[in-house]
Amino acid sequence: MKKRIAFLSLSLMLIAALKLNAQQAPTTSAEYLYGSVGYKLQLNNKLPMKEGYTLRDFSPVVEDTRQVEFKGLYRNGEKIPCAVIMIYTRLRMAPQYYCIPSADADAELWKKFNTSLLDDSENQQPQLQFFAYCIAHLSAQLAMNNGK
């Protein structure tokens, strides 16, 4: 039950974070794929930035043994991110990449994001609670920037 409450809280915060800056065109499947997989491949292979897009760093949330970084994925000429790449790193572990779609994105992309948050660990409540905290931090940044 606690796991479901934490997950529900996380989901609501995600929607609120991106709803603050609603945009004209929702996240596409290609943008979601880039955010969840392509960006990691780009870094590992030292490839140039995806054509037609730029990345903007948001303030990370850093603790002793873990951190979350956020990168806004912007279409050229737009002031609001079409998606947000969330990078979760634990001490001595490879980073995990997630793509947060825009609030108005297709429900399938939100389902994919939802599924990506769950792993095989027995007790995910602390991780999901940390994600919720981090996303609240991102939400505050987006609200302060208001698309700037």
C-alpha positions as CSV (number, residue, x, y, z in Angstrom):
1,M,0.0,0.0,0.0
2,K,2.8,2.4,0.9
3,K,4.5,1.7,-2.4
4,R,1.3,2.6,-4.3
5,I,0.9,5.8,-2.4
6,A,4.5,6.8,-3.1
7,F,4.1,6.0,-6.7
8,L,0.8,7.9,-7.0
9,S,2.4,10.9,-5.4
10,L,5.3,10.7,-7.9
11,S,2.9,10.4,-10.8
12,L,0.9,13.5,-9.7
13,M,4.1,15.5,-9.2
14,L,5.3,14.6,-12.6
15,I,2.2,15.7,-14.3
16,A,2.1,18.9,-12.3
17,A,5.8,19.6,-13.1
18,L,5.2,19.5,-16.9
19,K,1.7,20.9,-16.8
20,L,3.1,24.2,-15.5
21,N,4.6,24.7,-18.9
22,A,2.1,23.2,-21.3
23,Q,3.3,23.4,-24.9
24,Q,1.8,23.4,-28.4
25,A,3.2,20.1,-29.6
26,P,3.4,17.1,-27.2
27,T,6.4,14.8,-26.8
28,T,6.7,12.5,-29.8
29,S,7.6,8.9,-29.7
30,A,11.0,9.7,-31.3
31,E,11.7,12.3,-28.6
32,Y,10.7,9.9,-25.8
33,L,13.0,7.3,-27.3
34,Y,15.9,9.8,-27.5
35,G,15.4,10.8,-23.9
36,S,15.1,7.2,-22.5
37,V,17.8,5.5,-24.7
38,G,19.3,7.7,-27.4
39,Y,20.9,10.3,-25.1
40,K,22.8,7.6,-23.3
41,L,24.0,6.2,-26.7
42,Q,25.0,9.7,-27.7
43,L,27.1,10.2,-24.6
44,N,28.7,6.7,-24.8
45,N,29.7,7.1,-28.4
46,K,30.6,10.8,-28.2
47,L,28.1,11.7,-30.9
48,P,26.9,15.2,-31.6
49,M,23.6,16.6,-30.2
50,K,20.5,15.4,-32.0
51,E,19.8,17.7,-34.9
52,G,17.0,20.2,-34.3
53,Y,17.3,20.1,-30.5
54,T,19.2,21.5,-27.6
55,L,19.6,20.4,-24.0
56,R,19.4,22.6,-20.9
57,D,20.6,21.5,-17.5
58,F,18.3,22.0,-14.5
59,S,19.7,22.0,-10.9
60,P,20.4,18.4,-9.8
61,V,19.5,16.9,-6.5
62,V,22.5,15.4,-4.8
63,E,22.8,13.2,-1.7
64,D,25.7,11.3,-0.3
65,T,25.1,8.0,-2.2
66,R,22.7,9.1,-5.0
67,Q,21.7,11.9,-7.3
68,V,19.3,12.9,-10.0
69,E,20.1,15.2,-12.8
70,F,17.5,16.8,-15.1
71,K,18.1,17.9,-18.7
72,G,15.4,19.7,-20.6
73,L,15.1,18.6,-24.2
74,Y,14.1,21.7,-26.3
75,R,13.2,21.8,-29.9
76,N,15.1,24.6,-31.7
77,G,13.2,27.9,-31.4
78,E,11.1,26.7,-28.4
79,K,11.3,28.0,-24.9
80,I,9.6,25.1,-23.2
81,P,11.1,21.6,-23.0
82,C,9.3,18.9,-25.1
83,A,10.6,16.4,-22.6
84,V,12.9,16.1,-19.6
85,I,15.6,13.5,-19.3
86,M,16.0,12.3,-15.7
87,I,19.4,10.7,-14.9
88,Y,19.5,8.7,-11.6
89,T,22.9,7.7,-10.4
90,R,23.7,5.6,-7.3
91,L,27.2,5.2,-5.8
92,R,29.2,2.6,-7.8
93,M,26.2,1.9,-10.2
94,A,25.7,2.8,-13.8
95,P,23.3,5.8,-14.4
96,Q,19.7,5.0,-15.2
97,Y,18.0,7.2,-17.8
98,Y,14.3,8.1,-17.8
99,C,12.3,10.4,-20.1
100,I,9.5,12.5,-18.6
101,P,7.1,13.3,-21.5
102,S,5.1,16.5,-21.7
103,A,1.8,16.7,-19.9
104,D,-0.1,16.5,-23.1
105,A,1.8,13.6,-24.5
106,D,0.1,10.4,-25.7
107,A,-1.0,8.1,-22.8
108,E,1.2,5.4,-24.2
109,L,4.3,7.5,-23.5
110,W,3.2,8.0,-19.9
111,K,2.6,4.3,-19.5
112,K,6.1,3.6,-20.8
113,F,7.5,6.2,-18.4
114,N,5.5,4.6,-15.5
115,T,6.8,1.1,-16.4
116,S,10.4,2.4,-16.6
117,L,10.3,3.5,-13.0
118,L,9.7,0.0,-11.7
119,D,12.6,-2.4,-11.4
120,D,13.1,-5.8,-9.8
121,S,14.1,-4.6,-6.4
122,E,12.0,-5.8,-3.5
123,N,11.4,-2.4,-1.8
124,Q,11.3,0.5,-4.2
125,Q,9.6,2.9,-1.8
126,P,12.8,4.8,-0.8
127,Q,13.8,5.2,-4.5
128,L,10.3,6.3,-5.6
129,Q,10.2,8.7,-2.6
130,F,13.5,10.2,-3.7
131,F,12.2,10.6,-7.3
132,A,9.1,12.4,-6.0
133,Y,11.3,14.8,-4.0
134,C,13.6,15.4,-7.0
135,I,10.6,16.0,-9.3
136,A,9.2,18.5,-6.9
137,H,12.5,20.2,-7.0
138,L,12.3,20.2,-10.9
139,S,8.7,21.5,-10.7
140,A,9.8,24.5,-8.6
141,Q,12.5,25.3,-11.1
142,L,10.1,25.1,-14.0
143,A,7.6,27.3,-12.2
144,M,10.3,29.9,-11.4
145,N,11.6,29.9,-15.0
146,N,8.1,29.9,-16.5
147,G,9.4,28.9,-19.9
148,K,12.4,31.3,-20.0
